[in-house]
Amino acid sequence: PDKSYSITEELDAPVAIEPHSTFGYDTCFKKDYIAKGECTILYVEKQHLFGELKKHDIFTINLLNQVCRKAQQKEYEIWNYNHTSIAGKIARFIAMRCDNTKGEKHIAIKMERLATLLGETRLNISKSLNEMQEAGYLSLHRGGITVHNLSAMIVDFE
């Protein structure tokens, strides 16, 4: 993964962290997770998970639903890429890297890097981000962006 930027978001507990990484070619987590406070983690060995999947159809169905949802979401993102606006590119960039659309998102990234990743000039990225800030979707600060309402941003710019 590209370590030139980071995105911080809050997840509602309880949550299964990256269940789609349990099986397949690459079974490593793609993101880092840090608890804001005290928390309890339930770690399930893969062999135990296999046993539960064999015993309880509902576990199998739930896991398949989560994995299929992730695959369908990625396919949708690939086939429905038709952004003509820079704001749309920015909204898509953030949405594709977040686990959910709820809550504030804090993106630590320099405008120059965002411009490079989106194939735009720094000036155009800056103009678009400032317009999005004026509309109340996000706040800009040195070295980063805080998105207030990702859901609305996605609806309005995608």
PyMOL commands that set and color helices and strands:
alter all, ss='L'
color gray80, all
select helices_A, chain A and resi 19-21+46-55+57-79+86-96+111-118+122-134+150-157
alter helices_A, ss='H'
color red, helices_A
select strands_A, chain A and resi 6-9+105-108+138-141+144-147
alter strands_A, ss='S'
color yellow, strands_A
deselect
rebuild
show_as cartoon
